[in-house]
């Protein structure tokens, strides 16, 4: 089991999107993953992200690798997490 598996919900801890939740879409090598917010919900656009910039949470959504934003939105809505994705998390350093 990988820590950054497909469907894992994470929080961005670095950059302009810090404090926003995102979903891992697929692993790209050893240090990078493809993530999405989706942008309509959390403001995080689909992009490659270094795993050092993410804090994984315990929740995993049931999505396929490389799923489009509509499928991710549906999975978030089905899990009842839409409102949590809309709010930012305050990060304590």
Secondary structure, 3 states (H helix, E strand, C coil): CCCCCCCEEEEECCCCCCCCEEEEEEEECCCEEEEECCHHHHCCCCEEEEHHHEEEEEEECCCCCCCCHHHHHHHHHHHCCHHHHHCCCCCCC
